[in-house]
Amino acid sequence: MRLEFSLRTRLMASFVGMFAVVATALLGYLPTRLDAIGHRWLERRGASVAAVLAGHLGPAIDFDDAAFVEVSLAELKASPEMAYAVVRRADGTTLGGWRADLAPPPGSLAESEWPDMWISFDANRMNVERTITTEGGQTGTLMLGLSLDDLNAQHDSDFRMVVGFSLVLLVLGAITAWIVSENLLGPIRAATETAERVAAGKIRLDEIGVDDIASLARSPDEGQRLTAALKVMAQRLAHQVKDIEAKGEAAREAELRATEANKAKSSFLANMSHELRTPLNAIIGYSELLDDVARDEGRADLAADVQKIHAAGRHLLALINDILDLSKVEAGKMEVFNETFDLRVLLTEIADAASSLVARKGNRFVVEIDPAIGAFYSDSTKTRQILFNLLSNASKFCEGGTVTLRARHEGQGPSRTAVIEVEDTGIGLTAEQQGRLFQPFMQADVSTTRKYGGTGLGLTISRRFASMMHGDILLRSEVGRGCTFTVILPG
């Protein structure tokens, strides 16, 4: 079951929790830090005393003078921090000192940062071992024990102080949370009550008076000012909602009219295909007939004019075919007819048909078809039209370069796809030109249209066809280095 708490409870819990985290951090860090400082101070104290005594006791080791050792170490008994003091010979026997029974055996302490000195701590004392090296070359050991009673007492005092400070922090946290919640939540409660009344319909937005809002806004109480701001916001929101609804309705009507007009246009063009193509085919047919007659009669001048009519008719027919194909796609009257065909044969036929087109501007045509390509299940007519459009486009914008048709299979079984690339070394495209290339009636720029001609429909239709066949056409290009169109078709 999920527990829910009021904003006041969560706010107070957040403040108290924050202060509790700080208090816990202090409780865990300060005693440990102070204890480390105390141990460090005691280490320096023991090291200093041991260094002074070791330098003083060198002659006693040379002459084995136990009395001198006793006199030298007797002064340490007056210090309450000293637990024992012992001087040992090189063989480990005691030369002099007091409370030798408390001293650990030689070599049992840990190495310290000071040379010739070892230090360790146990429950009640710090043990210091210092090597004594004499001028005569003999060695001995000074053992000192410093009591930890004062340090432990200081540690307990510090811990109690930190605990007390932490408790004070927790109390301050609770008081701060209460004060903040009272000052912060009062206006919020007032605003909440107003919002609930608006939501319940007890306050109508159109009944909120301007004078009432102005009076609330001048109030020194934050809650009333917040309530006034909420009412103003509610009024503005109501007006904006009405405006948005009105604009949305107008936009929907405009979109509906535009959609219906576009469908009507596309349907009209699709249905007019026969009426447009029939007279054009007649013109093309008669121009071919007139061309044969002119050639038979040796009328070269007349044949040239007839060929211009024939070329213009062919160009116009291709333009109308593109427009009609695009219209059919937009009107939803273009269908996909999938069948099994030999993709390798289709690619070879396309390459043969496009070879003269590619060579027209002095281009070299390279065909690279993977031998593994064979049976393929897709719409062969649309595949042919896509590739011929791409080869025609490459030939148009490449002069004295290379046009390459490359094909391969990727994947196996149901996920198998045909990847067909049409690459040229022509003028290439900028990133901006690539962004609008597949839009209807769009070419790279105006100068391209003037220089190279075309309608800008071939690539648009090709991509629409590829999409209808659950594929895509990708473009990779660089200015001055040409373009590569990649057709990806499942099959």
Secondary structure, DSSP 4 states (H G I P E B T S, - for coil): ------HHHHHHHHHHHHHHHHHHHHHHHHHHHHHHHHHHHHHHHHHHHHHHHHHHSHHHHHHT-HHHHHHHHHGGGG-TTEEEEEEE-TTS-EEEEE-GGGSPPTT-SEE-SSTTEEEEE-SSEEEEEEEEE-TTS-EEEEEEEEE-HHHHHHHHHHHHHHHHHHHHHHHHHHHHHHHHHHHHHHHHHHHHHHHHHHHTTSS-GGG--HHHHHHHHT-S-HHHHHHHHHHHHHHHHHHHHHHHHHHHHHHHHHHHHHHHHHHHHHHHHHHTHHHHHHHHHHHHHHHHHHHHHHHHTT-HHHHHHHHHHHHHHHHHHHHHHHHHHHHHHHHT------EEEEHHHHHHHHHHHHHHHHHTTT-EEEEEE-TT--EEEE-HHHHHHHHHHHHHHHHHT-SSSEEEEEEEEES-GGG-EEEEEEEE-SS---HHHHHTTTSTT--S-HHHHHHH---S-HHHHHHHHHHHTT-EEEEEEETTTEEEEEEEEE-
